[in-house]
Amino acid sequence: MSLSPLNAISPIDGRYHDKTLALADRVSEQALITYRIRVEVAYFRALCAMPLPELKDIPKDKLEGWSKRCGSLNTADAERVKAIERTTNHDVKAVEYFLKEQLEAHGLSAYKEFIHFGLTSQDVNNTALPLMLKELLFEDLLPALIGLRDQLHGLALDWARVPMLALTHGQPASPTRLGKEIQVFVERMDRQLKLLREVPMSAKFGGATGNFNAHHAAYPEVDWVAFANGLIKSLGLDRQQFTTQIEHYDDMAALFDGMRRVNVILMDLCRDLWQYISMERFGQRTKAGEVGSSAMPHKVNPIDLENAEGNLGVANALFTHLSTKLPISRMQRDLTDSTVTRNIGVPIAHTLLAVDAIAKGLGKLVLREDTLQRELEANWAVVAEGIQTILRRAGYPEPYERLKDLTRGKATLGREDIAAFIETLEVEEAVKTRLHALSPHNYTGLDLLGRVMP
C-alpha cells in the first residue's frame, strides 16, 4: 500500500496533510538528511580552509562543485542515503558514505577519508538539530505566531471602546473593555515570544566523548577547540564547551518549554472566546454549504477554537516530554534521545495547525454589542466598588459595609435602586453628582493607552 493522506497513521500526514506539507522541508527524514549533509560539508570545507596539510592542495573548483552538488539534495539523493543505511544500519554513517561517493564523482577520491574525520554521529546530529530548529523557529513558527498576535492586536484596537461586563469567579465584576481583554493576550504573547527569540541555540561538537580525542591524537598541533568554536559560530550556533558524547539539550528544553508557555496562552484565549460565544457576546459568520451538526440544522459551533485547543493540548504533551526527557542521558550517552528527537516536528506541526485554526476562528467572530449592553444594564451592582471608593475619599463612614448591605446577593438590583440609595447619603451634592454619573456602561477605567475613557 502506498502512503497517502487517507492511509497515514498520523493526522499530521493524513487529515492535515495539505496544511503541514510545507514543514517537510524542515523536519522530515529527508530534511534531517539535508541538515546532516550541511554540517558535514561545512566541517570538511573548514578542514580545507585551515588547511590540514593533506587538504592544502585540494582543487578549489572541484571542491566548489562538490559543495554545490551536496547543497542541492533531492529526493533521489535522500533515497540513496536510505539505501546505504539499509546496509550500514546507521543513519549518519550512511550520510558519510554518500558524501564520499560524491567526492569520488567529482574527482576528489584522494580526500574522502577526511569526510567525518574524527567525528562521532552526535557531532553531526547535535549540530544539525539545533540548526534545523533555529530555522524552523525563525522562518516558520515565529512568523505564524506574530501574525496571530497582530491579528489579535487589530481586534483589540477595533474593540478598544466596547464596554463589557467582567466576570471574576464567573460572577459579575467591575466592567472592563473588550479591546483591553484581547490586549491582555497580546501582551502575554509579546513577552513569551521575546523569550523564545532569546533562547540560545547551541550545538555539541567535540568528538566521541567531547574531548577531541581523535583530533588531538592525529593533529596535536591544532587548536581544535578554537576551530570547532569558529565552525559552529559560522553556522549561527553557540558551541557547548564541555559535553559528553551528546549535547546537554538544556537549551533545546528551554525552547520547548517556551513554546509550551505560548501554547498555554493560546489555550486560555480559545477557552475565553469559546465562553463568550456560548454567552452570545459573539456570533459567528456562516459559510454556504457548511453544517454545524448532523442532526441539528441551527448549530454554528465554535469548531475552530475547539480544534485549536485540542491541537495545543497534543503539542504541549509532546513539548513536555521533549523538555523533561532530552536533558537526561545515562553517563556519557544512551540512545533514548535518538527516537525522541525524531518527533520534534510533531508538536510544532500541531502548534501551527492550532495557530491557523485560531486565526480562522477570529475571522468568524461577529460582535454582539446588544448582548454586552444587556448584561451591563442587568448588573448595576457592579458600580458598588466605585461608589464606596468615592465615599471613602469623601470621608463617609463605613462605605464598604453600606454598599455590601445594599448589593450583596441581590439579583434584581437596578438603576433606580442605586439612584435611590445615593439620595439617602448625607454627603455634598457634588459627591452625589459624581455618584449618579456612574453606570455599568461607563465605569470602565482607563483605555489601552492609560487614558480615561469618555
N, C-alpha and C positions, 0 to 999 in steps of 0.2 A: 504494500500500500504506500503510495507516495504521500508525502506530508502536504496537507492543505489546511487552510483556516477551519475547515469543517471537522478534520480528524486530529487536530493538535490537542495535546493534553492540557496545556496551559492556555487560559483565556488571553494571555498576552499575545500568543502566536495564533490564537483562534478567533474568538469573537471580536477582539480588539486589534486584530492584525493590521488593518489599514491605519489605525491611529498610532501604532507603535513601530511601524515598519522603519521609520527614519532612525530609530535607535540601533538598528542592525549595524550601522557603520561605526557605532560606538562600543557596544557591549556584547556583540555576538561572538561565536567561536572564531569566525573569520576576522573580526575586529581585533580580538586578543592576539591572534597570529600576527596581524599587521603591526600592532604596538610592540610586540616582541621583536619583530624584524627591525622596527625603527630604533630600538635600543641597541640591538646587535650591530647594526650598520653604524650608528653614532659611535659606538665603542671602537669598532675596527678602524673607522676614519680617524678617531682620536689617537690611536696607536700609530697610525701612519703619519699623523701630523706631529707627533712627539719629536722625531720619529724613533721607534725602536730600530736598532741597527739593521735588522733583517728586512725592514719595511721601507728603508730610506730610498730605495731605487724603484719602488712600485710605480708603474706607468700611470701618470696622473689622468690621462684621457680614458684609459681603461677603468680606473677607479671611479671616475665620474660616471661612466657608462653603466658600471655595475650598481652604483648607488642609485642612479635614476631608475634603473630596472627594478631594483628592490623597493623603491618608493612608490611603485605603481602596481601593487599587488592586486591581482584579480581573483575571481572565484576558482579558476583553474589552478592557480598557484596555491591557493589555500587547500584545494583538494589534493594537490601533490604533497603538501606538508602532511596532511592527514594520512595519505598513503604511506609515507615514510614512517609515520607514527605507528601504523599497524605492525611494522617490523620491530621498531625500537621499543614500543610500549612506553615511550617517554616523549611528552609533547615538546619540551624545549630542545631536546636533542634532535628531534625531527626538524625544527627550525634551523638548527646549526647545519645539519646535512643539506637542507635545501639551499642555504646561503653558500655553502661550499660548491654545490652543483652550479650555482650561478657564477661563482668565481671562475670555475673551470670553463663555463660557456663564454666568459669574457677574456679568456687567455691569461688568467691570474692564478693558475693552479699552484704555483710555487709559494703562494702566500696563504693558502687556505687553512693551514694549521693555526693561524692567528685569529680565525673566527672563534669566538667564545673562549679566547685564550685566558686560562687561569680562573675562569668564572665558574660559579655554581648556578643552577637553574634559578634560584631565588634572586640573584643579582639582576637577572633579566625580568622575572615576574614582578619583583618588588620595585622595579623601576617602571615597567610597562603599566602596571595597575594604577599607581598614582598619576601617571601621565594621562591615562585614559580617563580617570575620574576628574582631573582638573579640566580637561577639555569638555567633558560631559557637563560639568558644573557650570562653567562659564559660557559655553556655547549653546546649551540646551536647557538645563534646569533653571538657572537664574533668569534668563530672558523670559521663560514662561511664567515664573513666579512674579517677576517685576511687571509683566504685562497684566497679570491678575491684580496686583497691587494698584497699578494705575487705574484699572477699571473700577476698583473699589473707591479710590480717591475721587474719581469723577462723580460717582454716585453720592459720596459724602458732600461734595460741593453742591450738587443738584438739590440735595435734601437738607442743606445746612439750616434752613429756616423752618423746617417742618416740625412742629411740636408733637411730642409723643409721650404717653404715659409710661413711666418707667415701672419695672416690676423687680422688686428685690424679694427673694424668697417666694417668688410667684405672687406676691401681694402688691397692690398699688403703692407706688412710692413717688417721691418728688419728680415732677415731669422733666423730660430731657428733650433733646433734639435728635431726630432720626439721623441726620448727617453726622452728628458727633458720635453716635453709637457705631456707625460704619467706620468713622475715622479711628476709633479705638483699634480696630483690626488692622488698619493701615499702619498705625504706629507700631503695633506689635510685630507686624511683618518687617517693617523697616529695621527694627532693632535686631531681629534674628537673621535677616539677610545680610546685614553688616557683619555679624559674627561669622556667618558662613563664608563670606569672602575673605575673612581674616584667618581662617584655619590654615595652618602650614601644610603644604603638600610635600611630603618628604619621602625619600627613597632609600633603600638599602643597597649598597654596592661595595663589597669588601671580601669576596671570596667565600670559600666553603664554610668557614665559621666566623667570618667577619674580620679576619686579621691579615688578609692579603698574603697568606702563607705561600701559595704557589707563585704569585707575582714576585714576592721578595726573594724566593729561592732562585728564580730564573734571572731576575734583574735586580740585585740588591742595591745597585747604584741609583735606582729610580725612586723618586718620592711619590709613592703610589697613593698616599692619602691626598696630596695636593692634586695629583692627576684626576683621581676619582671625584674630588670636590668640584673641580673645573668641569668635568664631563657632565655631572648631574646638574650643575648650575646652568650649563648650556641648554639643557632640556627644560629649564624653567622650574626645577625642583630643588629642594634642600636635601643634602645628604646627611643621613643619620651617622654619627661618628663612631658609636660603639654598639655593635649588634651581635646577635648570634648568627645562625645561618639565614634567618629571616628577619624582616623588619619588625619594629615594635608593634605596628598597627595602631599605636595610640592616637596619632594624628588622624588616621582614617576613621577611627572610632569617634573622635570628636566631630568629624564631618557628618557621620551617620547620626550622631546624637543631635547635631544642629538641624539636619533635615527632619528628624523626628519632631523636634520642637516646632518647626514651621508647620508640619502636618497637624500637630495638635491644635494650633491656632486656627487652621483651616477647618478642622473638625468642629471646633467651637462655633465658627462662623456658620457652617452648614446647619448646625442644630438650632441656632438662634433664628436664622432665616426660615427654616422649616416651621418653627413655632409661630413666627409672625404670619406665615401663610395660613397655618391652621386657624389663627385668630382673625383671619381676613383683613389683616393690616396690609397684606399684599394679595393681589390676584396674579394670575399667570397668563401670558399670551398663549393662545392656542394655535395649532398648525393644522391646516386642512389635511384630512386623512388619518391623523393620529387618533388613538384611543387611549383612555386612561384606565379602563377596566374592561375585562372580557364580559362582564355581566352588568355593570352599572354605567350607562352611557354618559351620565352627568360628570363623571370623575375627571378632574385635571390634577393629577398627582405631582408632587414635587420630586419627580424621579431623578433629576439631575443632581440635586443636593443629596439624595439618598445614595445614588450611585457613587458620588464623590466620597461620602462618609465611609462607605464600605471599602472603597479602594484605599483610602487613607489608613484605615484600620489594618488591612493586609500589609501595606507598605511599612507601617510602624512596627508591626510584629517582626518583620524581617530586619528592619533597621536596628531594633533592639537586640536581636540575635547577633547580627554582624558586629555591633559595637561591644557586646559583652563577651563574645567568643573569640574574636580575632586576636585581641591582645594576650591571650593565654595560649602558651605552647610549652610542651614538656621539654625541659632543659634546653639544648641548643636548637631543637626543632622537632616537631612531629608534622604529620601530613594533614591534620584536620583543617588547616586553613585553605588547602587547595580546593576542595569541593565547595567550601563556603564562599570563597571569593568569586567563584563562577556564577554565583547568584546575585552579584552586586547590581546588575541591571534590572532585576525583577522589581525590587521596591521602588526604584527610580521610575520604571515604566508605570507602576501603579500610581505613583505620585503625579506624574504628568497626565495620566488619564483623569485623575481627580481634579487637577487644575483646569483641564479642558471642560470637565463637566460643571464645575462651579461657574466658570465664565459663561457657559451656556445657560445655566440656571439664572444667573444675574441678569442676563439679557432678556429673560422671560418675565421678570418682575414688573408688575403694574401697581403703582402706589395707590392705595385706597385711603385718601385723606379723610373721607367721610367717616370711616371706621375709627381713625385716630381721634377725630373731633368728638365722636360719640363717647369714646372711652374717657376722654378728658372731662367732658361735661358730666359724666356719671360719677366722677370721683373728686368732688370738691374737698373732701377731707385731706387731700394731698397738699393743700396750701397751709395746713396747720403748722408745718415746720416754719414757713415764712412768717406767719402771724406771731407765733410765740417768740421768734428771734427778734422781730421788730419790737415787740413788747419788752423783751429783755433790755434792749437799748433804751427804751422809754422809762425804764425803772419800775415797770408794773410788777407787782408781787406774784410769784409762783405762776408765771405764764404757761410753762410746760404742763403743769398739773391741770390748769384750767382747760387747755386745749385737749388734753388727754381725756378729761371727763366729757368733753363735748363730742369727740370724734371716734374714740377707740371702739372698734367693733360695730359701728353704726353703718348699716348697709344703705340707708336711704338719705344720708346727709347731702343736702344740695346747696345751690347758690343762696337761696333765701335763708337757710339755716345759718350759714356763715355770716351773711349780712346782719341778721338779727342779733347774733352773738356779738358782733363788733359794736353794735349800738348800745349794748349793755355795759361796755367797758368805760371806766372812768379815766379817760386819757384825753389829751388835747385833740381838737378837731383835725389838726394837721396829721396827727398819727392815725386817726380813723380814716382820713382820706387815703393815706398810703395803704392801709389795710384793705379798704374797699377796692383798691386798684388791683389787688392780687386776684388772679384766677388761674385755674389749671392750664389755661391756654397761653399765659404769658409768664408764668413762674418757671422759667427755663434756664435762668442763669446766663452765662456768657456764651458767645458763639465760638466758632472754631479758631478764631484769632484772639480770643480772650476779651472780646468786646461785649458790652451789654446789648442784648437783642431788643429790638423795639417791640 
